[in-house]
Amino acid sequence: MEYPILDKLVQAMLEQGHRIEAVKQVRRATGWGLSESKDYVDALASGEDAPLLAAAPVDYTAFFDAALLAALEYAGRTPHPDLIRACLARPESLTPGLMALLQADEDADWEGADRDWQEEDRRGYRSIHAGLLLCAFREPAALPIFARLLRDEAQQVLYEWFDFALPYYYGSLAVPTLVEMLEVQDEYEFPAIAAAEMLAYVALHHPEEREPVIASLRRYLPSLNAEGRLELTAQQRRDPPELWSWIVKAFMDLRYEEAHDLVKALFEAHVLDTMIFGDWRDYQAAFALDALPPLHADYAYDIITDYENLRSLEEEQKRWEAQAAERALSHGAVEDSGPVPVGPLQLTPSSAAPFVHQTPKVGRNDPCPCESGRKYKHCCGKKG
């Protein structure tokens, strides 16, 4: 556990009336004696300044379930991997609490709100940590919650955390839920696009799901008539669903040759987004014998590795910020610009230099900064 959040953990336990357990928790976490631990808990209970803590290794395996859940809730963006390991060892006893944490922030506006609240309130990431652990547990009761969260436009950023964990851990178990998500609701296509991507991942790693997945995706594409011509409405020609392009991308990843005539007709009708996978020749090239396999065909997600990478990146970010502050100080120009925002779990090597946005964040419905005239989500903001 990170010692700056021990007070949050103790306060949470005090609010639940667990003073004795709080004292025991402090003793385990700090190595202090009984008297020092009581003084610390009493100080927090009375609102006084608590004694300073000495950094020492923490044995999360000694935590009881409620303490583990509280530590996870107040862990901020980067819980210690040892905390995650301790949680992974208790799937049965922690699952009810994790389910509650997953649903705790359903009303949070991740997309539009200023994320300073996540820095001020370390609980802002609790639903993410809980969700990743529930994926690792392959908890079936969590699947409807994931579907509900991903259908909420304000929760769209959560896909960036669960896009690999959910299909990798759940595998075939996730297919029925993901197939239901293909149905576009209120013209908001992102959940269906996310489902198509995750279904393709499942089919790549579970060959027995290939045909059912393809059949489910095929239902959402238009048909060819008896003359082999594409049947499209005027609305579809004017504003083709973005989902079509991602289904065709899935067909390309799954090497589904039987759809070639239909896909070629879609290209010829100019209703596919070639920014995703190129033109018809690029699509055909993916089926060549010497073509490279799909990008994620061999990717295996590992929750511990991702948390270790995440923590390493944050440490490098802090070192970079400290060095930048020292350089600014040496030049006599120090500006307090606050913490640099960092995104979700990164799959890049931990040795990569920290990235700092130099321009304001662009919303998915804002005009694209490349001045193409299209919305960001339809241009440079497309996933993949």
C-alpha positions as CSV (number, residue, x, y, z in Angstrom):
1,M,0.0,0.0,0.0
2,E,1.1,3.6,-0.7
3,Y,1.5,5.3,2.7
4,P,-0.2,8.5,1.6
5,I,-3.4,6.6,1.4
6,L,-3.1,4.7,4.7
7,D,-5.1,7.5,6.3
8,K,-7.9,7.1,3.8
9,L,-8.0,3.3,4.5
10,V,-8.1,3.9,8.2
11,Q,-10.8,6.5,7.9
12,A,-12.9,4.2,5.8
13,M,-12.6,1.5,8.5
14,L,-13.4,4.0,11.3
15,E,-16.6,5.1,9.4
16,Q,-17.6,1.4,9.4
17,G,-17.0,1.2,13.2
18,H,-13.9,-1.1,12.9
19,R,-11.5,0.8,15.2
20,I,-9.7,-2.3,16.5
21,E,-9.2,-3.7,12.9
22,A,-7.9,-0.2,11.9
23,V,-5.3,-0.4,14.7
24,K,-4.3,-3.9,13.6
25,Q,-4.1,-2.6,10.0
26,V,-1.7,0.2,10.9
27,R,0.5,-2.2,12.8
28,R,0.7,-4.5,9.8
29,A,1.4,-1.7,7.4
30,T,4.0,0.2,9.4
31,G,5.6,-2.2,11.9
32,W,4.8,0.2,14.7
33,G,4.0,-1.0,18.2
34,L,0.5,-1.0,19.7
35,S,0.7,2.4,21.4
36,E,2.0,4.2,18.2
37,S,-0.7,2.5,16.1
38,K,-3.4,3.6,18.5
39,D,-2.1,7.2,18.6
40,Y,-2.2,7.2,14.8
41,V,-5.8,5.9,14.6
42,D,-7.0,8.2,17.4
43,A,-5.4,11.2,15.6
44,L,-7.3,10.4,12.4
45,A,-10.5,9.8,14.3
46,S,-10.3,13.2,16.0
47,G,-9.2,15.1,12.9
48,E,-5.8,15.9,14.2
49,D,-2.5,15.6,12.3
50,A,-1.5,12.0,12.3
51,P,2.1,10.9,13.0
52,L,4.4,10.6,10.0
53,L,4.8,7.1,8.5
54,A,8.0,5.5,7.7
55,A,8.1,3.7,4.3
56,A,8.3,0.0,4.7
57,P,7.3,-3.1,2.7
58,V,3.7,-4.0,3.0
59,D,2.4,-7.5,3.2
60,Y,-0.9,-7.3,1.4
61,T,-1.5,-11.0,2.0
62,A,-2.0,-10.2,5.7
63,F,-4.9,-7.9,4.9
64,F,-8.4,-9.0,5.6
65,D,-10.9,-8.7,2.7
66,A,-12.4,-5.4,3.7
67,A,-8.9,-3.8,4.0
68,L,-7.9,-5.1,0.6
69,L,-11.0,-3.6,-0.9
70,A,-10.5,-0.3,0.8
71,A,-6.8,-0.2,-0.2
72,L,-7.9,-0.9,-3.8
73,E,-10.6,1.8,-3.7
74,Y,-8.1,4.5,-2.5
75,A,-5.1,3.3,-4.6
76,G,-5.5,6.0,-7.3
77,R,-4.4,5.3,-10.8
78,T,-1.5,3.0,-10.0
79,P,-2.0,0.5,-7.2
80,H,1.0,-1.5,-6.3
81,P,1.2,-4.8,-8.2
82,D,1.5,-6.6,-4.9
83,L,-2.0,-5.3,-4.0
84,I,-3.3,-6.7,-7.3
85,R,-1.6,-10.1,-6.6
86,A,-3.2,-10.3,-3.2
87,C,-6.6,-9.5,-4.7
88,L,-6.1,-12.1,-7.4
89,A,-5.6,-14.8,-4.7
90,R,-9.1,-14.2,-3.3
91,P,-11.7,-14.4,-6.1
92,E,-14.6,-15.8,-4.1
93,S,-14.4,-13.5,-1.1
94,L,-13.6,-10.3,-3.0
95,T,-16.0,-10.6,-5.9
96,P,-19.1,-9.1,-4.1
97,G,-17.1,-6.1,-3.1
98,L,-15.5,-5.7,-6.5
99,M,-19.0,-5.9,-8.1
100,A,-20.0,-2.9,-5.9
101,L,-16.9,-1.0,-6.9
102,L,-17.4,-1.6,-10.6
103,Q,-20.8,0.0,-10.4
104,A,-19.8,2.8,-8.0
105,D,-19.0,5.4,-10.7
106,E,-21.7,4.7,-13.3
107,D,-22.8,8.3,-13.2
108,A,-19.2,9.7,-13.7
109,D,-18.7,11.7,-16.8
110,W,-15.3,10.4,-17.9
111,E,-15.6,11.8,-21.4
112,G,-16.6,15.4,-20.7
113,A,-15.7,16.2,-17.2
114,D,-12.5,17.8,-16.0
115,R,-10.5,14.9,-14.6
116,D,-9.0,16.9,-11.7
117,W,-11.5,15.2,-9.5
118,Q,-9.7,11.9,-10.2
119,E,-6.5,13.4,-8.7
120,E,-8.3,14.9,-5.8
121,D,-10.4,11.9,-5.0
122,R,-8.2,8.7,-5.4
123,R,-11.4,6.6,-5.6
124,G,-11.8,7.8,-9.2
125,Y,-10.2,4.7,-10.6
126,R,-11.8,2.1,-8.3
127,S,-14.3,0.9,-11.0
128,I,-11.4,0.3,-13.4
129,H,-9.3,-1.8,-10.9
130,A,-12.4,-3.7,-9.9
131,G,-13.4,-4.3,-13.5
132,L,-9.9,-5.6,-14.5
133,L,-9.9,-8.0,-11.5
134,L,-13.4,-9.2,-12.3
135,C,-12.2,-9.9,-15.9
136,A,-9.3,-11.9,-14.4
137,F,-11.8,-13.9,-12.3
138,R,-14.1,-14.4,-15.4
139,E,-17.0,-13.4,-13.2
140,P,-20.1,-13.9,-15.4
141,A,-22.3,-11.6,-13.3
142,A,-20.1,-8.7,-14.3
143,L,-20.7,-9.0,-18.0
144,P,-24.1,-7.2,-18.0
145,I,-22.5,-4.4,-16.0
146,F,-19.6,-4.1,-18.5
147,A,-22.2,-3.9,-21.3
148,R,-24.2,-1.2,-19.5
149,L,-21.1,0.9,-18.8
150,L,-19.8,0.6,-22.4
151,R,-23.2,1.6,-23.8
152,D,-23.0,4.9,-21.8
153,E,-21.3,7.6,-23.9
154,A,-20.0,9.2,-20.7
155,Q,-18.2,6.0,-19.9
156,Q,-16.6,5.5,-23.3
157,V,-13.0,5.9,-22.0
158,L,-13.4,2.7,-20.0
159,Y,-13.1,0.7,-23.2
160,E,-9.4,1.8,-23.3
161,W,-8.9,-0.2,-20.1
162,F,-11.1,-3.3,-20.8
163,D,-10.5,-3.7,-24.6
164,F,-8.0,-6.5,-24.2
165,A,-8.7,-7.7,-20.6
166,L,-12.4,-8.5,-21.3
167,P,-12.1,-10.6,-24.4
168,Y,-8.9,-12.2,-23.3
169,Y,-10.1,-13.5,-19.9
170,Y,-13.7,-14.1,-20.7
171,G,-13.2,-15.6,-24.2
172,S,-16.2,-17.6,-25.3
173,L,-18.1,-16.6,-22.2
174,A,-18.3,-13.0,-23.4
175,V,-19.7,-13.8,-26.9
176,P,-23.4,-13.6,-26.1
177,T,-23.0,-10.2,-24.3
178,L,-20.9,-8.8,-27.1
179,V,-23.3,-9.9,-29.8
180,E,-26.1,-8.1,-28.0
181,M,-23.9,-5.0,-28.0
182,L,-23.8,-5.0,-31.8
183,E,-27.3,-3.6,-31.8
184,V,-26.8,0.2,-32.2
185,Q,-28.9,2.2,-29.8
186,D,-29.8,5.9,-30.2
187,E,-27.5,6.2,-33.2
188,Y,-24.5,5.9,-30.8
189,E,-22.3,3.4,-32.6
190,F,-19.3,3.2,-30.4
191,P,-20.5,0.3,-28.2
192,A,-21.2,-1.8,-31.3
193,I,-17.8,-0.9,-32.8
194,A,-16.1,-1.9,-29.5
195,A,-18.1,-5.2,-29.5
196,A,-17.0,-5.9,-33.1
197,E,-13.4,-5.4,-32.2
198,M,-13.6,-7.6,-29.1
199,L,-15.5,-10.3,-30.9
200,A,-12.8,-10.4,-33.6
201,Y,-10.2,-10.8,-30.8
202,V,-12.2,-13.7,-29.2
203,A,-12.5,-15.4,-32.5
204,L,-8.8,-15.1,-33.2
205,H,-8.0,-16.8,-29.9
206,H,-10.9,-19.2,-29.8
207,P,-11.2,-20.9,-33.2
208,E,-14.5,-22.6,-32.1
209,E,-16.1,-19.1,-32.0
210,R,-15.0,-18.1,-35.5
211,E,-18.1,-19.1,-37.4
212,P,-20.7,-17.9,-34.8
213,V,-18.8,-14.5,-34.5
214,I,-18.7,-14.1,-38.3
215,A,-22.4,-15.0,-38.6
216,S,-23.3,-12.4,-35.9
217,L,-21.2,-9.7,-37.6
218,R,-22.5,-10.5,-41.1
219,R,-26.1,-9.7,-40.0
220,Y,-25.3,-6.0,-39.7
221,L,-23.9,-5.6,-43.2
222,P,-26.2,-4.9,-46.3
223,S,-26.8,-7.7,-48.8
224,L,-26.2,-8.3,-52.5
225,N,-29.3,-8.8,-54.6
226,A,-29.8,-11.6,-57.2
227,E,-27.8,-9.6,-59.8
228,G,-24.9,-9.2,-57.3
229,R,-25.6,-5.6,-56.7
230,L,-25.4,-3.9,-53.3
231,E,-28.8,-3.0,-51.8
232,L,-28.5,0.3,-50.1
233,T,-31.0,3.0,-49.0
234,A,-30.4,6.6,-49.9
235,Q,-29.7,7.3,-46.2
236,Q,-27.1,4.5,-46.1
237,R,-25.3,5.9,-49.2
238,R,-25.3,9.4,-47.7
239,D,-24.3,8.5,-44.2
240,P,-23.1,4.8,-44.0
241,P,-22.9,3.3,-40.5
242,E,-19.3,3.4,-39.1
243,L,-19.9,-0.1,-37.8
244,W,-19.7,-1.5,-41.4
245,S,-16.0,-0.6,-41.6
246,W,-15.2,-2.3,-38.4
247,I,-17.1,-5.4,-39.3
248,V,-15.1,-5.5,-42.6
249,K,-11.9,-5.0,-40.5
250,A,-12.9,-8.0,-38.4
251,F,-13.5,-10.0,-41.6
252,M,-10.0,-9.0,-42.7
253,D,-8.4,-10.0,-39.4
254,L,-10.3,-13.4,-39.4
255,R,-9.4,-14.0,-43.1
256,Y,-13.0,-14.5,-44.0
257,E,-12.7,-15.0,-47.8
258,E,-16.4,-15.9,-48.4
259,A,-17.3,-12.2,-48.0
260,H,-15.1,-10.9,-50.8
261,D,-17.8,-10.1,-53.2
262,L,-19.8,-8.2,-50.7
263,V,-16.7,-6.3,-49.3
264,K,-15.6,-5.4,-52.9
265,A,-19.1,-4.0,-53.5
266,L,-18.9,-2.0,-50.3
267,F,-15.6,-0.5,-51.4
268,E,-16.9,0.3,-54.9
269,A,-19.9,2.1,-53.3
270,H,-17.5,4.2,-51.2
271,V,-19.3,3.4,-48.0
272,L,-16.2,2.1,-46.1
273,D,-13.7,4.2,-44.2
274,T,-10.3,3.4,-45.9
275,M,-8.5,5.1,-43.1
276,I,-9.0,2.0,-41.0
277,F,-7.5,-0.6,-43.4
278,G,-6.7,0.9,-46.7
279,D,-8.5,0.3,-50.0
280,W,-9.7,-2.9,-51.7
281,R,-6.1,-3.8,-52.8
282,D,-4.9,-3.5,-49.2
283,Y,-7.8,-5.6,-48.0
284,Q,-6.9,-8.3,-50.6
285,A,-3.3,-8.2,-49.6
286,A,-4.1,-9.3,-46.1
287,F,-5.3,-12.7,-47.5
288,A,-2.0,-13.4,-49.3
289,L,-0.1,-16.5,-48.1
290,D,2.9,-14.4,-47.0
291,A,0.8,-11.7,-45.3
292,L,1.6,-10.8,-41.7
293,P,-0.9,-12.2,-39.1
294,P,-3.4,-9.8,-37.6
295,L,-1.9,-7.4,-35.1
296,H,-3.5,-9.0,-32.0
297,A,-3.5,-12.6,-33.1
298,D,-0.8,-13.6,-30.6
299,Y,-1.3,-10.9,-28.0
300,A,-1.9,-12.3,-24.5
301,Y,-3.1,-9.9,-21.9
302,D,-1.6,-10.1,-18.4
303,I,-3.1,-7.9,-15.6
304,I,0.1,-7.9,-13.5
305,T,2.3,-7.0,-16.4
306,D,0.1,-4.1,-17.3
307,Y,0.1,-2.8,-13.7
308,E,3.8,-3.1,-13.5
309,N,4.2,-1.2,-16.8
310,L,1.7,1.4,-15.6
311,R,3.6,2.0,-12.4
312,S,6.9,2.1,-14.3
313,L,5.5,4.7,-16.7
314,E,4.2,6.8,-13.8
315,E,7.6,6.7,-12.0
316,E,9.3,7.8,-15.2
317,Q,6.7,10.6,-15.6
318,K,7.5,11.8,-12.1
319,R,11.3,11.7,-12.7
320,W,10.8,13.6,-15.9
321,E,8.6,16.3,-14.2
322,A,11.2,16.6,-11.4
323,Q,14.0,17.1,-13.9
324,A,11.9,19.6,-15.8
325,A,11.3,21.5,-12.6
326,E,15.0,21.5,-11.8
327,R,15.9,22.8,-15.2
328,A,13.2,25.5,-14.9
329,L,14.5,26.5,-11.5
330,S,18.1,26.7,-12.8
331,H,16.8,29.2,-15.4
332,G,14.8,31.1,-12.9
333,A,11.4,30.4,-14.5
334,V,9.3,28.0,-12.5
335,E,5.6,27.6,-13.3
336,D,3.2,25.4,-11.4
337,S,1.3,23.8,-14.2
338,G,0.0,21.0,-12.0
339,P,0.2,17.3,-12.7
340,V,0.5,16.1,-16.2
341,P,-2.5,13.9,-17.1
342,V,-1.7,10.3,-18.0
343,G,-4.0,7.9,-19.9
344,P,-5.0,4.4,-19.1
345,L,-2.9,1.3,-19.0
346,Q,-0.2,1.5,-21.7
347,L,1.1,-1.4,-23.8
348,T,4.3,0.4,-24.8
349,P,7.6,-0.5,-23.2
350,S,8.3,1.1,-19.9
351,S,11.5,2.6,-21.3
352,A,9.5,4.9,-23.6
353,A,9.7,8.6,-22.9
354,P,6.7,10.1,-21.2
355,F,4.3,11.8,-23.5
356,V,2.8,15.2,-22.6
357,H,0.0,16.7,-24.6
358,Q,0.9,20.1,-25.9
359,T,-2.6,20.9,-27.2
360,P,-6.0,20.8,-25.4
361,K,-7.8,17.4,-25.4
362,V,-10.1,17.0,-28.5
363,G,-13.6,15.7,-27.9
364,R,-14.9,12.9,-30.1
365,N,-17.5,15.2,-31.6
366,D,-15.2,18.2,-32.0
367,P,-13.8,19.2,-35.5
368,C,-10.6,17.2,-36.2
369,P,-7.4,19.3,-35.6
370,C,-6.1,18.1,-39.0
371,E,-8.7,20.5,-40.5
372,S,-10.2,17.8,-42.7
373,G,-13.7,19.2,-41.9
374,R,-14.8,15.9,-40.3
375,K,-15.5,15.2,-36.7
376,Y,-12.5,13.9,-34.7
377,K,-14.2,10.5,-34.1
378,H,-14.6,10.1,-37.8
379,C,-11.1,11.2,-38.7
380,C,-7.9,11.1,-36.6
381,G,-9.7,9.9,-33.5
382,K,-10.7,6.6,-35.0
383,K,-9.5,3.6,-32.8
384,G,-7.0,1.3,-34.4
